[in-house]
């Protein structure tokens, strides 16, 4: 295989066109095999194979700085930067990350796994490089048309254009957000505008016109007006130039020779930021991806039967039937959050705002203010991008927005950027926010219904990516009350969300050790149920367990209440949760076990506390 001979990007430069085509096919085959076995992002990577090869043949990474937004499209990049041998363990514990990783390679500058940030990175690096004179590195930022829907991308673009900093921006367009230029004249203009010789001559002509006595400015203005009129007719993306960013394209993103010519020409034209617009086919070369009309098999996630997400889908459709004012909002993930059945059942009542979480939240506040009942469905890790809007636009205004947070807690293979461990810490600090954590499939429906009954402030419901526990009709709580599963006298375990299985298994093990154990399903993380707190205070020991950040989390709030001066004989409290550090990728159950958040860990923590008084937060 040719891929086996590629140890660094320098090895690409000697390949013939036929060899490049062969290598592209090999890269696609490796990616398809890996994703089919281990999961991950497929369509986005299959679409950028030729673009990746062209970039690494024209530029000299890592001396030239190549930045990716978002990092889930970097599988081909990893394969040609010395990591092909380890690719079989992509997204596996102690294996390669599914995103760029500075610990893995000097070719990975930023560990970018949230969208729309790369142009800000590029601007910051451009400022730094501009101080180095002749030693400055070239900066290339790859951003997709989807990422360009995020407001931060436009902020970075505007700042680049205003500053005039050198940066080559690759707009990777899969054909859904920007219309290609189709006319022959348009194709000719593309070639002309990406030709450095022409651009230098044009600059000289503009200077000559401006220097003409009396009529110079008028002549130049006339030429500018003519050019502007042509652009408006033939280049729909001419708005880039209004921002001070030179534009060229679109180019065929699967034609390596044409891409290389465009990139070399761009590199030969310093003097400010420029966009090279390339058209790619997401999922290229893999039939199931090419034929997926929703997301071209962007990733392999879906709402599996029996999952919390599937429960949310079912509950949302049910509530939508009874509440015509209910609208669903998401930020570029209607499929992964389970909204598509709702959209099909209620056309026009599901709104996808693109990768724009801040906008989604404030828009939801406006919808609620206007009398609708908006449900914002996003991943936990992505809501943290909009916490200011949650706090000041929704919370401060007392709007009844319901936030439904998928992938909360330890999520696994996508690593530190995707673990949803901050939501409970942050949301429980928003005044008048109600925070619910279901422990079972059936609790989702009950909690969504109860959340929609609350009209004087926002509610958040957060659940895990994993399969949901099944509960009978008598095993489902209601309202803002906690639920007691078993009653004991020595130790009380207070469990948050999906940790209930571990808590109950630990209670069984502790009973065998002679301890009488109570177990509560907290259910409502804010406000905490006074009855649960009072019952817990009657025990000698209390253990809380949650799959969110320990510091500032729900357990700490419980501990504060149980050790308050008003408690005459406060119990000894131990709080278990995720430690204050970035947790690497791996299987969720294995990560939870390593953090002491499985049945064995909860049991060990309880025994240590009851036998030796050890209340160490988490294992070292």
C-alpha positions as CSV (number, residue, x, y, z in Angstrom):
1,X,0.0,0.0,0.0
2,X,1.2,3.5,-0.8
3,X,-0.1,4.7,2.6
4,X,2.5,2.5,4.3
5,X,5.2,4.6,2.6
6,X,3.9,7.9,3.9
7,X,5.7,8.8,7.1
8,X,5.4,12.6,6.9
9,X,3.8,15.1,4.5
10,X,7.1,15.5,2.8
11,X,6.6,12.0,1.3
12,X,3.6,13.3,-0.6
13,X,5.5,15.8,-2.7
14,X,7.1,13.2,-5.0
15,X,3.9,11.3,-5.8
16,X,2.6,11.3,-9.4
17,X,-1.1,12.1,-10.2
18,X,-1.9,8.4,-10.5
19,X,-0.2,7.7,-7.2
20,X,-2.2,10.4,-5.5
21,X,-5.4,9.0,-6.8
22,X,-4.4,5.6,-5.6
23,X,-3.5,7.0,-2.2
24,X,-6.8,8.9,-1.9
25,X,-8.6,5.6,-2.4
26,X,-6.5,3.8,0.2
27,X,-7.1,6.6,2.7
28,X,-10.9,6.3,2.2
29,X,-10.8,2.6,2.6
30,X,-8.9,2.9,5.9
31,X,-11.3,5.5,7.2
32,X,-14.4,3.5,6.3
33,X,-13.0,0.3,7.9
34,X,-12.0,2.1,11.1
35,X,-15.3,4.0,11.5
36,X,-17.4,0.9,10.8
37,X,-15.5,-0.9,13.5
38,X,-15.0,1.8,16.2
39,X,-17.5,4.5,15.3
40,X,-16.6,8.1,14.7
41,X,-17.0,10.8,12.0
42,X,-17.2,9.4,8.5
43,X,-18.8,11.7,5.9
44,X,-16.8,14.8,6.8
45,X,-13.5,12.9,6.5
46,X,-14.3,11.2,3.2
47,X,-15.0,14.6,1.7
48,X,-11.6,16.2,2.5
49,X,-9.2,13.6,1.3
50,X,-8.0,15.4,-1.8
51,X,-8.0,18.7,-0.1
52,X,-5.8,17.3,2.7
53,X,-3.3,15.9,0.2
54,X,-3.2,19.2,-1.7
55,X,-2.7,21.2,1.4
56,X,0.2,19.0,2.6
57,X,1.8,19.0,-0.9
58,X,1.8,22.8,-1.2
59,X,2.5,23.9,2.4
60,X,5.2,22.6,4.7
61,X,3.5,21.5,7.9
62,X,4.3,22.0,10.7
63,X,6.5,25.0,9.7
64,X,3.4,26.3,7.9
65,X,0.5,26.4,10.4
66,X,-2.5,24.4,9.1
67,X,-5.6,24.8,11.4
68,X,-8.8,22.7,11.1
69,X,-12.3,23.7,12.1
70,X,-13.7,21.4,13.3
71,X,-11.1,18.8,14.1
72,X,-13.4,15.8,13.3
73,X,-12.4,16.2,9.7
74,X,-8.7,15.4,10.4
75,X,-8.6,11.7,9.9
76,X,-6.8,12.0,6.5
77,X,-4.5,14.6,8.1
78,X,-3.6,12.1,10.8
79,X,-2.9,9.4,8.2
80,X,-0.4,11.5,6.3
81,X,1.4,13.0,9.3
82,X,3.0,9.8,10.6
83,X,0.0,8.2,12.5
84,X,-1.2,5.6,10.0
85,X,0.3,2.8,12.0
86,X,-1.7,3.7,15.1
87,X,-4.9,4.5,13.2
88,X,-6.5,1.1,14.0
89,X,-6.8,2.4,17.6
90,X,-8.5,5.6,16.7
91,X,-10.8,6.8,19.5
92,X,-9.9,3.8,21.7
93,X,-8.5,4.2,25.2
94,X,-4.8,5.1,25.0
95,X,-5.1,5.3,21.2
96,X,-5.3,8.2,18.8
97,X,-7.8,11.0,19.5
98,X,-10.7,11.5,17.1
99,X,-9.6,15.1,17.0
100,X,-6.3,17.0,16.6
101,X,-4.1,16.4,19.6
102,X,-1.0,18.4,20.4
103,X,0.3,15.5,22.4
104,X,0.2,13.3,19.3
105,X,1.9,15.4,16.7
106,X,3.6,18.7,15.9
107,X,1.3,18.9,12.9
108,X,-1.7,19.4,15.2
109,X,-1.7,23.1,16.3
110,X,-5.1,23.3,18.0
111,X,-7.3,20.6,19.6
112,X,-10.3,22.0,17.9
113,X,-13.5,20.0,18.4
114,X,-16.1,22.7,18.7
115,X,-17.0,24.5,15.5
116,X,-16.6,28.1,14.3
117,X,-13.5,29.0,16.3
118,X,-10.7,28.5,13.7
119,X,-10.7,32.1,12.3
120,X,-10.2,33.5,15.7
121,X,-7.3,31.1,16.2
122,X,-5.9,32.2,12.8
123,X,-6.2,35.9,13.7
124,X,-4.4,35.4,17.0
125,X,-1.6,33.4,15.4
126,X,-1.4,35.9,12.5
127,X,-0.8,38.7,15.0
128,X,1.9,36.8,16.6
129,X,3.6,35.8,13.3
130,X,3.5,39.4,12.0
131,X,6.0,40.3,14.7
132,X,8.6,37.8,13.3
133,X,9.4,39.5,10.0
134,X,11.0,37.2,7.4
135,X,10.7,34.2,9.8
136,X,6.9,34.4,9.9
137,X,5.0,31.2,9.2
138,X,2.2,30.9,6.7
139,X,-1.2,30.4,8.3
140,X,-3.9,28.2,6.6
141,X,-7.3,27.8,8.2
142,X,-9.8,25.2,7.0
143,X,-13.4,26.0,7.8
144,X,-16.6,24.3,6.6
145,X,-19.7,26.0,5.4
146,X,-21.6,24.6,8.4
147,X,-19.1,26.1,10.8
148,X,-19.5,29.4,9.0
149,X,-23.0,29.6,10.3
150,X,-21.6,30.3,13.8
151,X,-21.3,33.9,14.8
152,X,-17.8,33.5,16.1
153,X,-16.6,32.6,12.6
154,X,-17.9,36.0,11.3
155,X,-16.3,37.8,14.2
156,X,-12.9,36.3,13.3
157,X,-13.5,36.9,9.6
158,X,-14.3,40.5,10.2
159,X,-11.3,41.0,12.4
160,X,-9.0,39.4,9.8
161,X,-10.3,41.6,7.1
162,X,-10.1,44.8,9.2
163,X,-6.6,44.1,10.3
164,X,-5.3,43.0,6.9
165,X,-3.3,40.1,8.5
166,X,-2.0,37.4,6.1
167,X,-4.1,34.2,6.3
168,X,-5.3,31.7,3.7
169,X,-8.8,30.6,4.6
170,X,-10.1,27.4,2.9
171,X,-13.8,27.4,2.8
172,X,-14.7,23.7,2.5
173,X,-18.2,23.8,1.1
174,X,-20.1,20.5,0.7
175,X,-22.7,22.3,-1.6
176,X,-25.4,23.0,0.9
177,X,-24.7,26.5,2.0
178,X,-23.1,28.2,-1.0
179,X,-24.2,28.1,-4.6
180,X,-21.4,27.3,-7.1
181,X,-20.6,29.7,-9.9
182,X,-21.8,27.8,-13.0
183,X,-21.2,30.1,-16.0
184,X,-18.2,30.0,-18.3
185,X,-17.5,33.6,-17.6
186,X,-17.6,32.9,-13.9
187,X,-15.1,30.1,-14.3
188,X,-12.8,32.4,-16.2
189,X,-13.0,35.1,-13.6
190,X,-12.1,32.5,-10.9
191,X,-8.9,31.6,-12.8
192,X,-8.1,35.3,-13.3
193,X,-8.7,36.3,-9.7
194,X,-6.5,33.5,-8.4
195,X,-3.6,34.4,-10.7
196,X,-0.9,36.4,-8.9
197,X,0.4,37.8,-12.2
198,X,-3.0,39.2,-13.1
199,X,-3.5,40.6,-9.6
200,X,-0.1,42.4,-9.6
201,X,-0.9,43.9,-13.0
202,X,-4.3,45.0,-11.8
203,X,-2.7,46.7,-8.8
204,X,-0.3,48.6,-11.1
205,X,-3.2,49.6,-13.3
206,X,-5.2,50.9,-10.3
207,X,-2.2,53.0,-9.2
208,X,-1.7,54.4,-12.7
209,X,-5.4,55.4,-12.9
210,X,-5.3,57.0,-9.5
211,X,-2.2,59.0,-10.6
212,X,-3.9,60.5,-13.7
213,X,-4.2,64.3,-13.4
214,X,-7.7,65.6,-12.6
215,X,-9.5,62.4,-13.7
216,X,-7.5,59.8,-11.9
217,X,-9.9,59.2,-9.0
218,X,-12.9,59.2,-11.4
219,X,-11.3,56.6,-13.7
220,X,-10.5,54.3,-10.8
221,X,-14.0,54.7,-9.3
222,X,-15.4,53.7,-12.7
223,X,-13.3,50.6,-12.9
224,X,-14.2,49.7,-9.3
225,X,-17.9,50.1,-10.1
226,X,-17.6,47.9,-13.2
227,X,-15.8,45.2,-11.2
228,X,-18.4,45.4,-8.4
229,X,-21.2,44.9,-10.9
230,X,-19.5,41.8,-12.4
231,X,-19.0,40.4,-8.9
232,X,-22.6,40.9,-8.0
233,X,-23.7,39.0,-11.1
234,X,-21.2,36.2,-11.0
235,X,-19.9,35.8,-7.4
236,X,-22.6,35.2,-4.7
237,X,-19.9,35.1,-2.1
238,X,-18.5,38.6,-2.9
239,X,-19.5,39.7,0.6
240,X,-16.1,38.4,1.7
241,X,-14.5,41.3,-0.1
242,X,-16.8,43.8,1.7
243,X,-15.1,42.5,4.9
244,X,-11.7,43.1,3.4
245,X,-11.0,39.4,2.5
246,X,-10.0,38.5,-1.0
247,X,-12.1,35.7,-2.5
248,X,-11.4,33.1,-5.2
249,X,-13.4,30.1,-6.2
250,X,-15.2,27.9,-6.2
251,X,-12.7,25.1,-7.0
252,X,-13.3,21.4,-7.4
253,X,-12.3,20.0,-4.0
254,X,-11.6,16.6,-5.4
255,X,-9.2,17.8,-8.2
256,X,-5.8,17.7,-6.6
257,X,-4.0,19.5,-9.4
258,X,-6.5,22.3,-9.5
259,X,-6.4,22.7,-5.7
260,X,-2.6,22.8,-5.7
261,X,-2.6,25.5,-8.4
262,X,-5.1,27.6,-6.4
263,X,-3.2,27.1,-3.1
264,X,0.2,28.0,-4.7
265,X,-1.3,31.1,-6.3
266,X,-2.8,32.1,-2.9
267,X,0.6,31.5,-1.2
268,X,2.2,33.8,-3.8
269,X,-0.2,36.6,-3.0
270,X,0.5,37.8,0.5
271,X,-0.9,41.1,1.6
272,X,-4.0,40.3,3.6
273,X,-6.5,37.5,4.2
274,X,-8.0,35.5,1.3
275,X,-10.6,32.9,1.0
276,X,-10.2,29.9,-1.3
277,X,-13.6,28.4,-1.8
278,X,-13.6,24.6,-2.6
279,X,-16.6,22.4,-3.3
280,X,-16.4,18.9,-1.8
281,X,-18.8,16.0,-1.5
282,X,-19.4,14.9,2.0
283,X,-19.2,11.1,2.2
284,X,-17.4,10.8,-1.2
285,X,-16.5,7.3,-2.3
286,X,-18.8,5.5,0.1
287,X,-22.3,4.7,-1.2
288,X,-24.2,4.6,2.1
289,X,-22.8,8.1,3.0
290,X,-23.4,9.5,-0.5
291,X,-27.0,8.3,-0.3
292,X,-27.7,9.6,3.2
293,X,-29.9,12.7,2.6
294,X,-29.7,14.0,6.1
295,X,-26.0,14.2,7.0
296,X,-24.0,12.1,4.6
297,X,-23.1,9.8,7.5
298,X,-21.4,12.7,9.2
299,X,-20.9,10.4,12.2
300,X,-22.3,7.1,13.4
301,X,-24.4,8.4,16.2
302,X,-28.1,7.7,16.2
303,X,-31.0,7.5,18.7
304,X,-30.8,3.8,19.6
305,X,-33.9,2.0,20.9
306,X,-34.0,2.1,24.6
307,X,-31.7,5.1,24.9
308,X,-32.4,8.3,26.7
309,X,-32.5,10.1,23.4
310,X,-35.2,7.7,22.1
311,X,-37.2,8.4,25.2
312,X,-36.9,12.1,24.6
313,X,-38.1,11.7,21.0
314,X,-41.1,9.8,22.1
315,X,-41.9,12.2,24.9
316,X,-41.5,15.3,22.7
317,X,-43.9,14.1,20.0
318,X,-46.4,13.2,22.7
319,X,-46.2,16.7,24.3
320,X,-46.3,18.3,20.8
321,X,-49.7,16.7,20.2
322,X,-51.1,18.2,23.3
323,X,-49.3,21.6,23.1
324,X,-49.5,23.4,19.7
325,X,-47.4,26.2,21.2
326,X,-44.4,23.8,21.6
327,X,-41.5,24.4,19.3
328,X,-38.2,22.6,19.2
329,X,-34.9,24.3,18.5
330,X,-31.5,22.9,17.9
331,X,-28.0,24.0,16.7
332,X,-27.2,21.8,13.6
333,X,-28.0,18.5,15.2
334,X,-31.7,17.7,14.7
335,X,-30.9,14.0,14.0
336,X,-28.5,13.3,16.9
337,X,-30.8,14.9,19.5
338,X,-33.8,13.0,18.2
339,X,-35.8,15.9,16.8
340,X,-36.5,14.5,13.2
341,X,-39.6,12.6,14.1
342,X,-41.0,15.7,15.8
343,X,-40.1,17.7,12.7
344,X,-41.9,15.2,10.4
345,X,-45.0,15.1,12.6
346,X,-45.2,18.9,13.1
347,X,-43.8,20.7,10.0
348,X,-42.5,24.2,10.8
349,X,-42.3,23.6,14.5
350,X,-38.7,22.4,14.6
351,X,-36.0,25.1,14.0
352,X,-32.4,24.4,13.2
353,X,-30.4,27.6,13.6
354,X,-27.0,26.1,12.5
355,X,-23.9,26.0,14.6
356,X,-25.1,29.0,16.6
357,X,-25.9,28.0,20.2
358,X,-25.9,31.5,21.6
359,X,-28.4,32.6,19.0
360,X,-30.5,29.5,19.6
361,X,-30.8,30.3,23.3
362,X,-31.7,33.9,22.9
363,X,-34.1,33.2,20.1
364,X,-35.7,30.7,22.4
365,X,-36.1,33.4,25.0
366,X,-37.8,35.6,22.5
367,X,-40.1,32.8,21.4
368,X,-41.1,32.2,25.0
369,X,-41.6,35.9,25.6
370,X,-44.0,35.8,22.6
371,X,-46.1,33.0,24.1
372,X,-44.5,29.8,22.6
373,X,-43.0,27.0,24.6
374,X,-39.5,26.4,23.2
375,X,-37.5,23.3,23.9
376,X,-33.8,23.7,23.1
377,X,-32.2,20.3,22.3
378,X,-28.4,20.3,22.2
379,X,-25.5,18.3,23.6
380,X,-24.4,19.3,27.1
381,X,-20.9,20.2,25.9
382,X,-22.4,22.7,23.4
383,X,-24.8,24.4,25.7
384,X,-21.8,25.7,27.7
385,X,-20.9,27.8,24.7
386,X,-24.1,29.8,25.4
387,X,-24.1,30.0,29.2
388,X,-24.2,33.8,29.2
389,X,-27.4,33.7,27.1
390,X,-28.8,31.1,29.4
391,X,-28.1,33.2,32.4
392,X,-28.9,36.7,31.2
393,X,-31.4,36.3,28.3
394,X,-33.4,33.3,29.6
395,X,-32.8,33.3,33.4
396,X,-32.7,37.1,34.1
397,X,-35.9,37.5,32.0
398,X,-37.6,34.6,33.7
399,X,-38.5,32.9,30.4
400,X,-39.9,29.3,30.5
401,X,-37.4,27.8,28.1
402,X,-36.8,24.1,28.5
403,X,-33.2,22.9,27.8
404,X,-32.9,19.3,26.9
405,X,-29.2,18.2,27.2
406,X,-28.1,15.1,25.5
407,X,-24.7,13.5,26.0
408,X,-24.5,14.7,29.6
409,X,-21.8,13.2,31.8
410,X,-19.0,11.0,30.6
411,X,-19.6,10.4,26.9
412,X,-16.6,8.4,25.9
413,X,-14.8,8.2,22.6
414,X,-14.8,11.8,21.6
415,X,-12.7,12.8,24.6
416,X,-12.3,15.8,26.9
417,X,-14.1,18.3,24.6
418,X,-17.3,16.2,24.5
419,X,-17.7,15.0,28.1
420,X,-20.8,16.9,29.4
421,X,-19.5,17.4,32.9
422,X,-20.1,21.2,33.3
423,X,-23.8,21.5,32.9
424,X,-24.9,20.8,36.4
425,X,-22.2,23.1,37.9
426,X,-23.2,26.0,35.6
427,X,-27.0,25.6,35.4
428,X,-27.5,25.2,39.1
429,X,-25.9,28.6,39.6
430,X,-28.5,30.3,37.3
431,X,-31.1,31.9,39.6
432,X,-34.6,30.4,39.3
433,X,-33.3,27.6,37.1
434,X,-34.8,24.1,37.7
435,X,-32.4,21.2,36.9
436,X,-33.7,17.6,36.4
437,X,-31.7,14.4,35.9
438,X,-33.7,11.3,34.9
439,X,-32.5,7.9,35.9
440,X,-34.6,5.9,33.5
441,X,-36.3,5.9,30.1
442,X,-39.7,6.5,31.7
443,X,-38.5,9.4,33.8
444,X,-37.7,11.4,30.6
445,X,-41.4,11.6,29.6
446,X,-42.5,12.6,33.1
447,X,-39.8,15.2,33.5
448,X,-40.5,16.8,30.1
449,X,-44.2,17.0,31.0
450,X,-43.4,18.5,34.4
451,X,-40.9,21.0,32.9
452,X,-43.6,22.3,30.5
453,X,-45.9,22.9,33.4
454,X,-43.4,25.3,34.9
455,X,-44.1,28.8,33.5
456,X,-42.1,31.1,35.8
457,X,-38.6,30.3,34.7
458,X,-36.3,27.9,32.8
459,X,-35.9,24.2,33.2
460,X,-33.0,21.9,32.2
461,X,-33.2,18.2,31.8
462,X,-29.9,16.4,31.3
463,X,-29.3,12.7,30.3
464,X,-26.5,10.4,29.2
465,X,-25.6,9.0,25.8
466,X,-25.8,5.4,27.1
467,X,-28.7,3.0,27.3
468,X,-31.5,4.0,29.7
469,X,-32.6,2.0,32.7
470,X,-36.2,0.7,32.4
471,X,-38.6,1.5,35.2
472,X,-42.1,0.3,36.0
473,X,-45.0,2.7,36.6
474,X,-44.5,2.7,40.3
475,X,-40.7,3.4,39.9
476,X,-41.2,6.9,38.3
477,X,-41.2,10.1,40.3
478,X,-43.1,13.3,39.7
479,X,-42.7,17.0,40.0
480,X,-39.6,18.3,41.8
481,X,-39.5,15.5,44.4
482,X,-36.8,13.0,44.9
483,X,-37.6,9.3,45.1
484,X,-36.5,6.9,47.8
485,X,-35.8,3.4,46.5
486,X,-34.7,1.7,49.8
487,X,-34.6,2.7,53.4
488,X,-31.8,2.1,55.9
489,X,-30.3,3.5,59.0
490,X,-26.5,3.7,58.7
491,X,-25.6,5.1,55.3
492,X,-27.6,7.2,52.8
493,X,-26.6,7.1,49.1
494,X,-27.9,10.0,47.0
495,X,-27.7,9.3,43.3
496,X,-27.9,11.7,40.4
497,X,-29.3,10.5,37.0
498,X,-27.8,7.5,35.4
499,X,-25.7,6.7,38.5
500,X,-28.7,5.0,40.1
501,X,-27.7,1.6,38.8
502,X,-24.2,1.9,40.5
503,X,-25.8,3.2,43.7
504,X,-28.2,0.3,44.0
505,X,-25.5,-2.3,43.2
506,X,-23.3,-0.7,45.8
507,X,-26.1,-0.8,48.3
508,X,-26.5,-4.5,47.8
509,X,-22.7,-5.0,48.3
510,X,-22.7,-2.9,51.4
511,X,-25.7,-4.7,52.9
512,X,-23.5,-7.9,52.6
513,X,-20.9,-6.0,54.7
514,X,-23.5,-5.4,57.4
515,X,-24.4,-1.8,56.6
516,X,-28.0,-0.7,56.5
517,X,-28.3,1.6,53.4
518,X,-30.8,4.1,52.1
519,X,-30.8,4.9,48.4
520,X,-32.4,8.0,46.9
521,X,-32.8,9.0,43.3
522,X,-32.2,12.8,43.5
523,X,-34.2,13.5,40.3
524,X,-34.3,17.3,40.9
525,X,-30.8,18.7,41.3
526,X,-32.2,22.2,41.8
527,X,-34.2,22.9,43.9
528,X,-33.2,19.9,46.1
529,X,-36.1,18.1,47.7
530,X,-36.3,19.1,51.4
531,X,-37.7,15.8,52.4
532,X,-34.7,14.0,50.9
533,X,-32.3,16.3,52.7
534,X,-34.1,15.8,56.0
535,X,-34.0,12.0,55.6
536,X,-30.4,12.0,54.7
537,X,-29.5,14.1,57.7
538,X,-30.8,11.3,59.9
539,X,-28.0,9.0,58.9
540,X,-24.4,8.8,60.3
541,X,-22.9,8.8,56.8
542,X,-24.0,10.2,53.5
543,X,-22.5,9.5,50.1
544,X,-23.5,11.4,46.9
545,X,-22.6,10.3,43.4
546,X,-22.9,12.1,40.1
547,X,-21.4,11.9,36.6
548,X,-20.7,15.7,36.5
549,X,-17.9,17.8,37.8
550,X,-17.6,17.3,41.6
551,X,-16.4,20.7,42.5
552,X,-19.4,23.0,42.6
553,X,-21.8,20.2,41.6
554,X,-24.9,18.8,43.0
555,X,-23.2,16.7,45.7
556,X,-21.4,19.8,47.0
557,X,-24.8,21.6,47.3
558,X,-26.2,18.6,49.2
559,X,-23.1,18.6,51.5
560,X,-23.6,22.3,52.3
561,X,-27.2,21.7,53.4
562,X,-26.3,18.6,55.5
563,X,-23.5,20.4,57.3
564,X,-25.4,23.7,57.9
565,X,-25.4,25.1,61.4
566,X,-29.1,24.2,61.6
567,X,-28.3,20.5,61.5
568,X,-27.8,19.4,65.2
569,X,-25.7,16.3,64.5
570,X,-24.5,16.6,60.9
571,X,-23.6,13.4,59.1
572,X,-20.2,12.7,57.6
573,X,-20.6,13.4,53.9
574,X,-18.5,12.2,51.0
575,X,-19.0,13.6,47.5
576,X,-18.2,11.5,44.4
577,X,-18.0,13.0,41.0
578,X,-15.8,13.8,38.0
579,X,-12.4,15.4,39.1
580,X,-11.3,18.8,38.1
581,X,-9.2,17.7,35.1
582,X,-9.6,17.0,31.4
583,X,-10.7,13.4,31.0
584,X,-9.3,11.6,28.0
585,X,-11.3,9.4,25.6
586,X,-12.3,5.9,26.2
587,X,-15.4,3.8,26.8
588,X,-17.8,5.5,29.2
589,X,-18.1,2.5,31.6
590,X,-14.3,2.1,31.7
591,X,-13.8,5.9,32.4
592,X,-16.4,5.9,35.1
593,X,-14.8,2.8,36.7
594,X,-11.4,4.6,36.6
595,X,-12.9,7.6,38.4
596,X,-14.5,5.4,41.1
597,X,-18.0,6.1,39.7
598,X,-19.1,2.5,39.2
599,X,-20.6,0.1,41.7
600,X,-17.2,-1.1,42.8
601,X,-16.0,2.5,43.3
602,X,-19.1,3.6,45.2
603,X,-18.8,0.5,47.4
604,X,-15.1,1.1,48.1
605,X,-15.8,4.8,48.9
606,X,-18.6,4.0,51.3
607,X,-16.5,1.3,53.1
608,X,-13.5,3.7,53.4
609,X,-15.8,6.4,54.9
610,X,-17.6,4.2,57.3
611,X,-14.6,2.2,58.5
612,X,-11.8,4.8,58.5
613,X,-13.5,8.2,58.0
614,X,-11.9,8.7,54.6
615,X,-13.7,11.3,52.6
616,X,-11.2,11.7,49.8
617,X,-13.1,13.2,46.8
618,X,-11.9,10.9,44.0
619,X,-9.2,8.3,43.5
620,X,-5.7,9.6,42.7
